[in-house]
Amino acid sequence: MHLRGATALVTGANRDLGRHFAEELLRRGAAKVYAAARRPELVDLPGVEALPLDVTDPASVEAAAAVAGDATLLINNAGVSHGVNLVDGDLAKIRATLDVHLYGTLAMIRAFAPVLGANGGGAILNVLSNLSWLSYDGNNAYAVAKAAEWSLTNGVRLELAGQGTLVSGLVFGPTATETMRAHAGDAVMNDPADIVRAALDGIETGTVEIIADRFGADAKAALSGEPRGFVLETLSRT
């Protein structure tokens, strides 16, 4: 897919990866970038169109689809990480994690699939994680949600092939977002800008599974062996 001249909608675009996505899309010549966020007043990137959006609110999703009827690229980046496990974690937080990553992503795809189809097919990028394939003691709710989103990505890819929509999943490990820095400031982390560039390179070349770093590659390779958990690398160990 050519990004020059594209019209993109990025969820969770007020900070971190979402902001980087919006900025890089503009740099690559996108005609329009909808920077969607629950608090659009926090979108501070010149050249984008701020759009209110809560992916867990059906009315909000429907309104966004009505406004962004010219979209040719949907980037499902919105996410939450409550840092809870499954056995003894707060069940409401577990459900909230799934609500954003699984049901929120699905809601956006269901709303925008007809839009993309009407505009020639376009593309969908779902921001996944190396925890789509590995568990992580301390945040297993997030791992379950990302595993579900990975499976969702694969299913939607099959369902939308007939209308010519590229559906890609972005897999990568610890990245220096605000959330990750607060959780593990001493961990080895990617530069968010590097991950975004790899992701958009993948969209432009039609790659369906974009593995953007060694953490993603290691997680995929681990699927052929016994299940294991992910362990953060810290700067003191490198």
C-alpha positions, 0 to 999 in steps of 0.5 A: 500500500502506498502511504503517500496520499493515503488517509489514515486513522490512528487510535490512541494517537495523543502520545507514545506510539500513536503520536509517532505513527501520526507524525511518521505518516505525515512525513511519508506524505499521507494526505490526511491523518485522523489522530484519534484519542479519548482526550483529543485536546491532548493531541498536539501534533500540527497537521493532523485532525484530532478526533474524539474516540473511545474504542470501548464505546460503540457510539463513539466508534460509530461517530468516528467512522462517520467522520472518517469516511475517507479512510484508507488505513486504520491503525489500531494502536489504542491500548491499556496495561493494568499490570495484573495477573489472571489468578489473583488479579482484579477481574474488572481490570482483566476485563477492561484489558480485553475490552480495549485490545480485543473488543475495541479492536474488533469494534473498530474493524467492524466499523471501518471494514465497509469504509476501507472496502468502499475506498478501494480496500486499503489496510488495517494494522493491529499493534500486537506484542511479543506477549501475543506469543509469550506469557509474562508473570505480573501482566498476564492479563495483557498477554491474554488480550494480545494473544486474542488480538493476534488471533483476531488479526488472523481471522479478519485477514481471511474475512477481508481478503475478498475486498482487497484489504491488507490486514497486518499485525505488528509484533515487537517487545519492550519499547520506551513508551510512557507506560513501559518507562514507568513499569521498568525504567531499567529494561532494555527497550526499543526506540518507539520511532524505530518500531513505527518506521518498521511497521509502516515499511511493512504496510508499504511492502504488504507484509502481513506479520511485521516482526519489528525487533529481536524480541518479536523474532525470539517470541515467534521462534519460541512457539516451536518449543515448550511454553515459557514466560518472557523475562525483561532484560535490564541494562545492568545485565547487558 
